[in-house]
Amino acid sequence: MEPTLKANDPVLFIDRKHRRYLKRLRPGRKITIRGDILADELLGLPEGSRVRFSSGETFLVLRPTYADLVPNLPRQAQVIYPKDSGPMLLWGDVFPGAVVIEGGIGAGALTIALLRAIGPAGRLISYELREDFATMARDNVAAYFGDAPQWTLKLGDLYQGFDEVGVDRMFLDVAEPARALEHAARALRPGGVLVCYVPTALQLKDTVEALEANPRFGEIESFETLLRHWQVKGLSVRPLHRMVAHSAFIIVARRLAD
């Protein structure tokens, strides 16, 4: 990636209180936060520059990392936050060139992470029931990832089955993963990895028990991730009073040979 800012780049404006504002550098357009600045004035600047708005306030401008991007994505439903998507990619063992099915797309946050992980040689197939979610995810991927010829978005009910077979990895962010296990087993290759994401303990119980009862799945693990930031200011080195605790449970299982 070029070190200088280009037209249509997504960028973060960060003020002196570390508040973040996600914008795009659209040529000829004005960017308004507290005061204004023309996007054209930023094109060609090195990433990490400080810019002054018409109000006199100065902002640091950076391209967003994935962790910056996800909390600021336009969305209608809860996104999978980086504290969960990172472990999901690692425990799901997503690799460049992998063929992956994603069930339930939301705002496309995990979609972007999966596209980055599989690379141009991989293939991602996303299933989404709601057309409004699919439209928003498509817009977010186009705006914050770019062209994705390796991605197919299918509008349909995954509880009715998947079209693909022999896939390497599958991620399910749906209310009842247990209902999709037979379809998941048919789609995954032996040795493939299934990752389910559920918010409640009851969903965790139902999903794990269904996996344990299915002879085509094994090596089942379930966990959650907690994130706590620390304050480091002089002699004051302590955890912050607020932390990102439970968001959802992650369940991982392997597809066994028949």
Secondary structure by P-SEA (a helix, b strand, c coil): cccccccbbbbbbbccccbbbbbbbcccccccccbbbbcccccccccbbbbbccccbbbbbbccccccccccccccccccccccaaaaaaaaccccbbbbbbcccccaaaaaaaaaaacccbbbbbbbccaaaaaaaaaaaaacccccccbbbbbcccccccccccccbbbbbccccccaaaaaaaaccccbbbbbbbccaaaaaaaaaaaaacccccccccbbbbbbbbbbcccccccccccccccbbbbbbbbbcc
